[in-house]
Amino acid sequence: MRKKRNLKRWYRNRVTKSSIKTAIGGVNEAISGNDADTVKATLLKAIRQIDKAVSKGVLHKNTAARKKSRLTRKLNLSLAKSDNQ
């Protein structure tokens, strides 16, 4: 029973973590594209997915906070850089 349950959770967690990585990649790609509206929209989607993963117990809350902070910092740096140019 335990093996089957762990395997089921492992698959579910793997799917969730993969979708988070894809969302983060989308944010990074949007940042390199220099379209502020697209970047903000993809950032919000990524943050929403990260928060859902925390509520499901896939990610620890501090890990989620770190990921969100890094994404937001990267966005702010790119916006500041584009404003200066």
C-alpha positions as CSV (number, residue, x, y, z in Angstrom):
1,M,0.0,0.0,0.0
2,R,2.7,2.5,1.0
3,K,4.7,1.9,-2.2
4,K,1.7,2.5,-4.4
5,R,0.7,5.6,-2.5
6,N,4.2,7.0,-2.7
7,L,4.4,6.3,-6.4
8,K,1.1,8.1,-7.0
9,R,2.3,11.1,-5.0
10,W,5.7,11.0,-6.8
11,Y,4.0,11.2,-10.2
12,R,1.7,14.0,-9.1
13,N,4.6,16.0,-7.5
14,R,6.7,15.5,-10.6
15,V,4.0,16.9,-12.9
16,T,3.6,19.9,-10.6
17,K,7.3,20.6,-10.3
18,S,7.7,20.3,-14.1
19,S,4.9,22.8,-14.7
20,I,6.6,25.2,-12.3
21,K,9.9,24.9,-14.1
22,T,8.1,25.5,-17.4
23,A,6.4,28.6,-16.0
24,I,9.7,30.0,-14.7
25,G,11.3,29.4,-18.1
26,G,8.4,31.2,-19.7
27,V,9.0,34.2,-17.4
28,N,12.7,34.2,-18.3
29,E,12.0,34.0,-22.0
30,A,9.5,36.9,-21.7
31,I,12.0,39.0,-19.8
32,S,14.5,38.5,-22.7
33,G,11.7,39.6,-25.1
34,N,11.4,43.0,-23.4
35,D,7.6,43.2,-23.5
36,A,6.5,44.5,-20.1
37,D,2.9,43.4,-20.3
38,T,3.8,39.8,-21.3
39,V,6.4,39.6,-18.6
40,K,4.0,40.7,-15.9
41,A,1.3,38.3,-17.1
42,T,3.6,35.3,-17.2
43,L,5.1,36.3,-13.8
44,L,1.6,36.2,-12.2
45,K,0.9,32.8,-13.8
46,A,4.1,31.4,-12.5
47,I,3.5,32.8,-9.0
48,R,0.0,31.3,-9.0
49,Q,1.4,27.9,-9.9
50,I,4.1,28.2,-7.2
51,D,1.5,29.1,-4.6
52,K,-0.7,26.1,-5.7
53,A,2.3,23.8,-5.3
54,V,2.8,25.1,-1.7
55,S,-0.9,24.5,-0.9
56,K,-0.6,20.9,-2.2
57,G,2.5,20.3,-0.2
58,V,4.8,19.8,-3.2
59,L,7.0,22.8,-2.3
60,H,8.1,24.2,1.1
61,K,6.8,27.7,1.7
62,N,10.4,29.1,2.0
63,T,11.4,27.5,-1.3
64,A,8.3,29.1,-3.0
65,A,9.2,32.5,-1.4
66,R,12.7,32.2,-2.7
67,K,11.6,31.3,-6.3
68,K,9.0,34.2,-6.3
69,S,11.6,36.6,-5.0
70,R,14.2,35.7,-7.6
71,L,11.7,36.0,-10.4
72,T,10.4,39.4,-9.2
73,R,13.9,40.7,-8.7
74,K,14.9,39.6,-12.2
75,L,11.8,41.3,-13.6
76,N,12.5,44.6,-11.7
77,L,16.2,44.5,-12.9
78,S,15.1,44.1,-16.5
79,L,12.5,46.9,-16.3
80,A,15.0,49.2,-14.7
81,K,17.6,48.4,-17.3
82,S,15.1,49.0,-20.1
83,D,14.1,52.3,-18.5
84,N,17.7,53.5,-18.4
85,Q,18.3,52.8,-22.0
